[in-house]
Amino acid sequence: MDLSLQYFMGQLSANPLLIIAVVLTLGVILVNGWTDAPNAIATCVVTRCISARGAILMAAVFNFFGVFIMSLLNATVAETITKMVDFGSNTHEAIVALSGALFAIVVWAVLAWRFGIPTSESHALIAGLTGGAIALHGGLDGVNGSEWVKVLYGLVISVVLGFALGWIACKTVVLLFRRVERRKTEVVFRWAQIFGAACMSFMHGAQDGQKFMGVILLCLFLVNGQSSEQAVQMPIWLMLLCSIIMGLGTSIGGKKIIKSVGMDMVKLEKYQGFSADIAASISLLISSVFGIPVSTTHAKTTAIMGVGAVNRLSAINFSVVKEMMLTWILTFPGCGFIGFLMTKLFIWIF
C-alpha cells in the first residue's frame, strides 16, 4: 500500500469521512500530549532540574526520536493496534464507527485533563476502539482476543515492573552514594535526571507514538477496503506529524498533570526523580521490544511509588494514588461505553 504523503493527501481530498477520522485522531494525539506526555518530564520539572518550557521542547524532540527509531527497529506496537479490532468490510460503516470511537476518546481524555488526573490514553484508545467495534457488530465478533490479551499483559507489566524497578533503582542509587555528601551530588543528579526525562520522552514516543500511527494506518486501510493484517513501513511524514501534534498538546496543558504526578503523589528529590525515570524507561523498553502496548502513565506513576517506598510507604500520598487507580479502572468500561454510544450515534447521523 502506498503510504507517501502525496497519496495520503489525495485520499483525504477524495474521502470526506477520512478527513473526519484523521482530524479526530490528531485530536486524540493532541490530548495525549497534554495528559500522557507530561508524565515523562514531570519529575525533572518539579525538582527544578529544567524549566517547564525547556522540558516540553525536550519532550517533543525525544518523542520524535522514539517514534522514528522504534518504528524502524520494531513496529509491532502499531501493528497490534491495527489488528486489535475488526470494523468489518463495509468501508462507509467502518470509517464512521472508527470516527465515533475516536470522538469518545477525546471526550474521555478532556474530562480526565479537566480534573488533573493522569489517565491512560493508551487504555482509553483501546477501550474506545473496542466499544466502537462492539457497537458495529452488535457483539464481540469484531474484537481480536489474541491481540486484546496483550493489553492485560501490559497492565501487569507496567504496574508490577514499574514499581519493582523504581524501588530497585532508587535503592541502588542510595547504596552507591551513601558515603557522598548530599550537596556534592546535586549537580550530578540534576543532569542525570534530565537524561532520565529524555529517556522517558523517547520511550513515550516509542509506545504512544506508534499506537496513534497505527490508528491513522487503520483509517487508510478502512477507506481502501484493505486488510490491516499486512506489514507496512512507517513513513517519516507520519512520525513527524504525530510528534509535532503531541508536543503541541504538552505545551497547552502539561503543567496540570506535572503537578499531579510530580508533586502531589510523592515529594521527590533529584536522585529519586532520576531513579523513577530510569525505572519507567526500562519498563517501557521491555514492553516495546515485545510489542506489548502499555500505559506510559502506569509505568511512570508506579515507578514513582516504588521510589517513594524506599524510605517508607507513608511517603506516598495514597489518596492521590487511589484517585488515579480508580480512574484507570474506570477507563475501560467508561471510555468503552462512550465509544459504543458515539459509534451508534455516528452511524445514525452519517
Secondary structure, DSSP 8 states (H G I E B T S, - for coil): ----HHHHHHHHHH-HHHHHHHHHHHHHHHHHHHHTTHHHHHHHHHTTSS-HHHHHHHHHHHHHHHHHHHHHH--HHHHHHHHHB---S-HHHHHHHHHHHHHHHHHHHHHHHHTT----HHHHHHHHHHHHHHHHHTSGGGB-HHHHHHHHHHHHIIIIIHHHHHHHHHHHHHHHTTTS-HHHHHHHHHHHHHHHHHHHHHHHIIIIIHHHHHHHHHHHHHHTT--TTS-----HHHHHHHHHHHHHHHHHHHHHHHHIIIIISB---HHHHHHHHHHHHHHHHHHHHTT----HHHHHHHHHHHHHTTT-GGGB-HHHHHHHHHHHHHHHHHHHHHHHHHHHHHHHH-
